[in-house]
Amino acid sequence: MIRSLVQFAEADVRGVAALAEDGTARRLGGVKSTLDLAQQAVAADTSLATLAGQLAGQPVDLAGVRLLAPIDHADPAHLLVSGTGLTHLGSAEGRDKMHRAAQAAKETLTDSMKMFLMGVEGGKPPTGDPGVQPEWFYKGDGQILIAPGEPLVMPSFAEDGSEEPEIAGVYLIDEEGRPVRLGFTLGNEFSDHVTERGNYLWLAHSKLRAAALGPELLLGDLPTEVRGVSRILRHGEVVWERPFLSGEANMSHSLDNLEHHHFKYAGFRRPGDVHVHFFGAATLSFSDGIRTQEGDVFEIAAEPFALPVRNPLARAVAAPMSKVRRL
């Protein structure tokens, strides 16, 4: 049975492999990208797993090819990367620590804690109707997605570059303007927490960063309980490590609710577009006082994903001040 899909390149020739439950990988004939496969599946009104099973051919040694992000688009402007925060039952603690100092003398609860409690109370409506809307943020277009093993590059002006271990949903908007979920991927949403801590209204700035995805697109439903480990390695040694939890059993919002509040906007239902939407994190090294350094390696692993997200941290070369040309 096919569990997930992996995009890869071999001698500059792209391909897609289907991973079975036993870990074997087979090349899919007639497709060069996950998006190509998804478009064919939508047109045939069948599932990705079914179509991949029909196209699976020769074995592929994934150790001998270059792994790519599990989804991309020939025109990166048609791939939107976004996310939502304060969605996990443990997510408020770290955010609350960052913002409490600014609010301490004014009120008991920070805006972060208020938002979290709104989700706890109304993020999983039993009727199936829309629940309370979550925090939402924009990260960028398809250009920000980093392939497995490639550096996560923070801007030269960044105050921090820290990991956020998350699950992301991957979607294609069909010709009728309906979002179609292709599957799930393990990711490192990656943010600038020092900038965010400086002023909560800088959250939008702190999110305009690269994001790394693991190699796999998990097909079917996400398990209600996802258990993983996030760690940072420095000079080959682990300097921080903590388990993390995800899946609806550990979330204050249902996936249906998060998806509704993203795709309720008509601008996000443009036929042919692809969306990668992060569902939030609960475990951050920054909350434990860790300051990352260039060369640190982020490693995030979780079942049921067979392959981890692993990327080194780098900093971009400083650029001159942006100047706007006048016509």
C-alpha positions in Angstrom: 0.0 0.0 0.0 1.3 3.4 -1.0 1.9 5.7 2.0 3.6 8.8 0.6 5.2 10.5 -2.4 8.7 11.9 -2.9 10.0 14.3 -5.6 13.6 13.8 -6.7 16.1 14.7 -9.3 18.6 12.3 -10.9 21.2 13.8 -13.3 19.0 16.9 -13.6 16.0 14.8 -14.6 13.0 15.1 -12.3 10.8 12.3 -11.1 8.3 11.2 -8.5 8.5 8.1 -6.4 5.8 6.3 -4.4 6.8 5.0 -1.0 5.1 1.8 0.2 4.4 0.8 3.8 7.5 -1.4 3.7 9.7 1.5 2.8 10.3 0.6 -0.8 10.2 3.4 -3.4 9.1 3.0 -7.0 9.4 5.6 -9.8 6.1 6.8 -11.2 5.9 6.6 -15.0 4.6 9.5 -17.0 4.9 12.2 -14.4 7.7 14.6 -13.4 6.2 16.3 -10.5 3.7 15.9 -7.6 1.6 18.7 -9.1 1.5 16.8 -12.5 0.3 13.7 -10.7 -2.3 15.7 -8.7 -3.7 17.3 -11.8 -4.1 13.9 -13.5 -5.8 12.5 -10.4 -8.2 15.4 -10.2 -9.0 15.0 -13.9 -9.6 11.3 -13.5 -11.6 11.8 -10.3 -9.4 9.3 -8.4 -7.1 9.4 -5.4 -3.3 10.2 -5.5 -2.6 6.8 -3.9 -4.7 4.9 -6.5 -3.1 6.7 -9.5 0.4 6.4 -8.0 -0.2 2.6 -7.6 -1.2 2.4 -11.3 1.9 4.3 -12.4 4.5 2.7 -10.0 7.3 1.0 -11.9 11.0 0.5 -11.3 12.5 0.7 -7.8 14.4 4.0 -6.9 17.2 4.2 -4.4 16.4 7.4 -2.6 19.9 7.5 -1.1 21.3 7.9 -4.6 19.2 10.8 -5.8 18.7 14.4 -4.9 15.5 14.8 -2.8 13.3 17.8 -3.5 10.5 19.5 -1.6 7.4 17.3 -2.0 5.5 20.0 -3.8 6.4 23.0 -6.0 5.0 24.9 -9.0 6.6 25.9 -12.3 5.6 29.5 -11.5 6.4 30.1 -7.8 4.0 33.0 -7.7 1.1 30.5 -7.9 2.2 28.7 -4.7 1.1 30.4 -1.5 2.8 29.5 1.8 0.9 30.5 4.9 0.1 29.3 8.4 -1.7 29.6 11.7 -0.5 29.8 15.2 -1.7 29.2 18.8 -3.5 26.0 17.5 -1.9 23.4 19.8 -2.6 22.7 23.4 0.9 23.5 24.4 1.5 26.4 22.0 0.4 29.3 24.2 3.2 28.8 26.8 6.1 29.9 24.7 4.3 32.8 23.0 2.9 34.0 26.3 6.5 34.1 27.7 7.6 36.3 24.8 4.8 38.8 25.2 4.1 38.9 28.9 6.7 41.4 29.8 5.1 44.1 27.6 1.7 43.4 29.0 2.5 42.7 32.7 1.4 46.0 34.1 -1.7 46.3 31.9 -3.8 43.2 32.1 -3.8 39.6 33.3 -4.0 37.9 29.9 -1.8 38.6 26.9 -3.5 38.8 23.5 -1.7 35.5 22.7 -3.3 33.8 25.7 -6.7 35.2 24.8 -6.4 33.9 21.2 -5.4 30.5 22.5 -8.3 30.3 24.9 -10.7 31.3 22.1 -9.4 28.3 20.2 -9.8 25.9 23.2 -13.4 27.1 23.6 -14.5 27.3 20.0 -11.9 25.7 17.7 -13.6 22.3 17.4 -17.3 23.0 17.0 -19.2 19.7 17.5 -21.8 20.6 14.8 -19.3 20.7 11.9 -20.1 24.4 11.4 -17.2 26.9 11.3 -15.7 27.6 14.7 -13.7 30.5 16.0 -11.1 31.8 13.5 -7.4 31.3 14.4 -4.4 33.5 14.1 -3.3 33.6 10.4 0.0 34.7 8.8 1.6 34.9 5.3 5.1 33.5 4.8 5.7 33.9 1.1 5.3 32.2 -2.3 7.0 29.1 -3.7 10.4 30.7 -3.8 10.8 30.4 0.0 10.4 26.6 0.1 13.8 24.9 0.9 14.6 21.4 -0.4 15.8 18.7 2.0 19.4 19.3 3.1 19.6 22.9 1.7 20.5 25.8 4.0 17.7 27.7 5.8 19.0 31.2 5.0 17.9 34.0 7.3 18.1 37.6 6.0 21.2 39.7 6.9 19.0 41.9 9.1 17.4 39.0 11.0 17.6 39.1 14.8 17.1 35.3 15.1 16.5 32.2 13.0 14.8 29.4 14.9 12.9 26.3 14.1 9.2 25.6 14.4 8.4 21.9 13.9 5.0 21.6 12.3 2.7 19.7 10.0 1.6 21.4 6.9 -1.3 20.7 4.6 -0.7 20.7 0.8 -3.6 21.8 -1.5 -4.4 22.3 -5.2 -7.3 24.5 -6.3 -9.2 22.6 -9.0 -10.8 24.2 -12.1 -14.0 24.8 -10.3 -12.2 26.8 -7.6 -12.5 24.1 -4.9 -9.5 23.3 -2.7 -8.4 19.7 -2.9 -6.1 18.4 -0.1 -3.2 16.4 -1.6 -1.7 15.3 1.7 0.5 16.4 4.6 4.2 17.2 4.9 6.5 17.5 7.9 8.1 21.0 8.0 10.3 23.6 9.7 8.2 26.8 9.5 11.3 28.8 10.7 10.8 32.3 12.2 12.5 35.3 13.8 11.4 35.1 17.4 13.6 38.0 18.7 11.8 40.3 16.2 8.4 39.0 17.2 9.3 39.4 20.9 10.2 43.1 20.3 6.6 43.9 19.4 3.8 41.6 18.7 2.8 43.8 15.7 6.1 42.7 14.1 4.8 39.1 13.9 4.2 39.6 10.2 7.8 40.6 9.7 9.1 37.6 11.7 7.3 35.2 9.5 8.6 36.5 6.2 11.3 33.8 6.1 12.3 30.6 4.3 10.5 27.4 5.2 11.8 23.8 4.9 9.7 20.8 4.0 10.6 17.2 4.6 10.8 15.0 1.4 7.5 13.2 1.9 3.9 14.1 1.0 1.9 11.8 3.3 -1.3 10.6 1.6 -4.7 10.1 3.2 -5.7 11.3 6.6 -3.3 12.7 9.2 -3.2 10.5 12.4 -5.0 12.2 15.3 -1.8 11.8 17.3 1.6 12.7 15.8 4.7 12.3 18.0 8.0 13.7 17.0 11.4 15.0 18.1 13.0 18.3 17.3 16.7 18.9 17.8 19.5 21.2 17.1 23.0 20.0 16.3 26.1 22.2 16.6 29.4 20.8 15.4 27.8 17.4 15.3 26.7 17.5 18.9 23.1 17.8 20.1 22.7 21.1 22.0 18.9 21.0 22.3 16.3 18.3 21.9 12.6 18.0 22.9 9.7 15.8 21.8 6.7 17.5 20.2 3.1 16.6 19.7 0.7 17.4 16.8 -2.4 15.9 15.3 -6.0 16.9 16.2 -5.8 15.1 19.6 -3.2 17.7 20.6 -4.7 20.7 19.0 -7.3 23.3 20.0 -8.6 23.6 16.5 -9.8 20.9 14.1 -8.1 20.7 10.7 -11.5 21.3 9.1 -11.8 24.6 11.0 -8.3 25.7 10.1 -8.9 24.9 6.4 -12.2 26.7 6.4 -10.8 29.9 7.8 -8.0 29.8 5.2 -10.1 29.0 2.1 -13.1 31.1 3.0 -11.3 33.9 1.2 -12.1 33.9 -2.5 -8.5 35.0 -3.4 -7.2 31.7 -2.0 -9.5 29.7 -4.3 -7.9 30.6 -7.7 -7.9 27.6 -10.0 -4.5 26.1 -10.6 -2.9 27.6 -7.5 -1.1 25.4 -4.9 -1.2 26.1 -1.1 1.2 25.0 1.7 -0.5 25.8 5.0 1.3 25.2 8.3 -0.9 24.1 11.2 1.2 25.5 14.1 3.8 24.4 16.6 3.9 23.9 20.3 7.6 23.3 21.0 10.4 25.8 20.3 14.0 25.9 21.3 13.7 29.7 21.7 11.3 29.2 24.5 14.0 27.3 26.3 16.5 30.1 26.0 18.4 28.6 23.0 20.1 31.1 20.6 20.9 29.5 17.3 24.1 30.1 15.4 25.1 29.9 11.8 26.0 26.4 11.0 23.6 24.8 13.4 21.6 22.0 11.9 17.8 21.7 12.6 16.5 18.1 12.5 12.8 17.3 12.9 11.5 13.8 12.7 8.0 12.3 13.4 6.0 9.2 12.7 4.4 8.4 10.3 7.0 10.2 8.2 9.9 7.9 7.3 12.3 10.8 6.4 13.2 13.8 8.6 13.5 17.5 7.9 17.2 18.4 8.1 18.7 21.7 7.2 21.6 23.9 8.3 21.2 27.5 9.3 22.9 30.3 7.3 22.8 34.0 7.0 22.4 36.0 3.8 25.0 38.6 2.8 24.1 42.1 3.8 22.5 44.1 1.0 22.4 47.9 0.6 19.4 49.8 1.7 16.5 49.3 -0.7 16.0 52.2 -3.0 12.8 52.8 -4.9 13.2 54.1 -8.5 11.0 57.0 -9.4 9.4 57.3 -12.9 
